Amino acid sequence: MEDLFVKKQNMKNLYWMTVMFITLVISSCSSEQSLQEYYIANAENPNFMSFDLPSSLLNLDQAELSAAEKEAASSVKKLNILAFPKKPENEADYLVQKNTIKSILKGSDYSELMKMNTPYGKATLQLKEDGDTIDEVIIYGDNDEKGLVLVRVLGDDMNPASFVKLIQAMEKSNFDGKGLEELGDLIKS
């Protein structure tokens, strides 16, 4: 019986080492993988929770906003969210995914706006700019006990000045988190 347990454990270890090796080979062959490609490739990964949310879910249209805040809010189209809840059985894949995301974000396409240490873990806020406008805002956070979360805020003609106004607008909205219960559970656990 004990021998069967050892064999089973060895097979599990072999499986995860193979997954890590294949992932490393694939990511090294495609060293210029974009965040969008990463998101699409992992949206169906059973270790990830994936959400595509329209900006209307944030209830910005119902908040009392200034003209500048309305303009900023209208530039946001949707949010792509990938969350990886860490469990003992997916620890090897967690490490691979964490390193892959960090590698993509260190690419020349993204500029780091700020780093944060929160009660939930470490986080960064990054921008992908195209001249005077922002193509996307990236919020990435990880916690080696809980997992990781990657949020892409996508829009049209977003600019750094209006992004601050957008944050102010989100504070005025009555967004109650409906549709994000699973993500909240990941952060709290």
C-alpha positions in Angstrom: 0.0 0.0 0.0 2.8 2.4 0.9 4.6 1.5 -2.3 1.5 2.4 -4.3 1.4 5.8 -2.5 5.1 6.5 -3.4 4.5 5.6 -7.0 1.5 7.8 -7.2 3.4 10.7 -5.6 6.3 10.2 -8.0 3.9 10.2 -11.0 2.5 13.5 -9.8 5.9 15.0 -9.4 6.9 13.8 -12.9 3.7 15.3 -14.3 4.3 18.8 -12.8 8.0 18.7 -13.8 6.9 17.9 -17.4 4.3 20.7 -17.4 6.9 23.2 -16.1 9.4 22.0 -18.7 6.9 22.3 -21.6 5.8 25.7 -20.4 9.4 27.0 -20.2 10.2 25.7 -23.6 7.1 27.3 -25.1 7.7 30.6 -23.4 11.4 30.7 -24.4 10.5 30.0 -28.0 8.0 32.8 -28.0 9.9 35.3 -25.9 7.8 38.2 -27.2 4.4 36.8 -26.0 2.0 39.6 -25.5 -0.2 39.9 -22.4 -3.2 39.4 -24.6 -1.8 36.2 -26.0 -1.1 35.0 -22.5 -4.6 35.9 -21.4 -6.2 34.0 -24.3 -3.9 31.0 -23.9 -4.7 30.7 -20.2 -8.4 31.6 -20.1 -9.3 27.9 -20.5 -6.6 26.7 -18.0 -8.4 24.9 -15.2 -6.1 26.5 -12.6 -7.3 30.0 -13.6 -10.6 31.8 -13.1 -11.3 34.1 -16.1 -13.7 37.1 -16.2 -14.4 39.5 -19.1 -16.4 42.4 -17.6 -17.9 45.3 -19.5 -17.3 48.7 -18.0 -21.1 49.1 -17.5 -20.7 46.6 -14.6 -18.9 49.3 -12.7 -22.1 51.5 -12.6 -20.2 54.6 -13.7 -23.1 55.8 -15.7 -25.3 56.0 -12.6 -22.8 58.0 -10.5 -22.9 61.8 -10.2 -19.7 62.6 -12.2 -18.2 65.8 -13.5 -17.8 66.2 -17.3 -14.1 65.2 -17.0 -14.9 62.1 -15.0 -17.6 61.1 -17.5 -15.1 61.5 -20.4 -12.6 59.4 -18.5 -15.3 56.7 -17.7 -16.4 56.6 -21.3 -12.9 55.7 -22.5 -12.9 52.4 -20.5 -14.5 49.6 -22.5 -13.9 46.4 -20.5 -11.8 44.6 -17.9 -10.1 41.3 -18.5 -9.4 39.4 -15.2 -7.4 36.3 -14.7 -7.1 34.9 -11.2 -5.0 31.9 -10.2 -6.0 30.5 -6.7 -3.0 28.7 -5.4 -3.5 25.2 -4.0 -0.9 22.6 -2.9 -1.6 20.5 -6.1 -0.9 23.5 -8.5 2.1 25.0 -6.8 4.5 24.2 -9.6 2.2 25.7 -12.2 1.7 28.8 -10.0 5.4 29.4 -10.0 5.6 29.0 -13.8 2.6 31.4 -14.4 3.9 34.0 -11.9 7.3 34.0 -13.6 5.8 34.2 -17.1 3.6 37.1 -16.2 6.4 39.0 -14.6 8.6 38.4 -17.7 5.9 39.8 -20.0 5.4 42.8 -17.8 9.2 43.5 -17.8 9.0 43.9 -21.6 9.5 47.2 -23.2 5.8 47.6 -23.9 4.9 48.3 -20.3 6.0 51.1 -18.0 5.5 50.6 -14.3 3.5 53.4 -12.6 3.7 52.1 -9.0 4.4 49.2 -6.7 2.3 48.5 -3.7 2.5 46.2 -0.7 -1.1 45.5 0.4 -2.5 43.2 3.1 -3.3 40.8 0.3 0.2 40.7 -1.3 2.5 42.6 -3.6 1.0 44.5 -6.6 2.0 46.7 -9.5 0.2 49.1 -11.7 1.5 49.3 -15.2 0.6 51.1 -18.4 1.0 50.3 -22.0 1.1 53.6 -23.9 0.8 54.6 -27.5 2.1 58.2 -27.7 -0.2 60.4 -25.6 -2.8 57.7 -25.0 -2.9 54.6 -22.8 -3.8 51.4 -24.6 -4.3 49.4 -21.4 -3.8 49.6 -17.7 -2.4 46.5 -16.0 -2.9 45.6 -12.4 -1.0 42.6 -11.3 -0.7 41.1 -7.8 0.5 38.0 -6.2 0.7 36.3 -2.9 2.7 33.1 -2.5 0.0 31.7 -0.2 -3.1 32.8 -2.0 -2.3 33.0 -5.7 -2.2 35.8 -8.3 -4.5 38.1 -10.1 -4.0 39.9 -13.4 -6.4 42.7 -14.5 -6.3 44.4 -17.9 -8.3 47.6 -18.2 -8.9 48.2 -21.9 -10.3 51.3 -23.5 -10.1 53.9 -26.2 -8.0 57.1 -26.0 -7.3 56.8 -22.3 -4.7 59.2 -21.0 -2.7 59.4 -17.8 -4.5 62.5 -16.5 -8.0 61.1 -17.2 -7.0 57.8 -15.5 -6.8 59.6 -12.2 -10.2 61.0 -12.9 -11.4 57.5 -13.7 -10.3 56.2 -10.3 -12.2 59.1 -8.7 -15.3 58.2 -10.7 -15.1 54.6 -9.6 -15.1 55.8 -6.0 -18.3 57.6 -6.7 -20.0 54.7 -8.4 -22.1 52.2 -6.5 -20.2 49.2 -7.7 -21.0 46.4 -5.3 -18.8 43.7 -6.7 -21.6 41.5 -8.1 -20.0 39.0 -10.5 -16.7 39.1 -8.7 -17.6 36.9 -5.7 -15.1 34.2 -6.7 -12.3 36.7 -7.1 -13.1 38.2 -3.7 -12.9 34.7 -2.2 -9.5 34.3 -3.7 -8.3 37.5 -2.2 -9.8 36.8 1.3 -8.7 33.2 1.6 
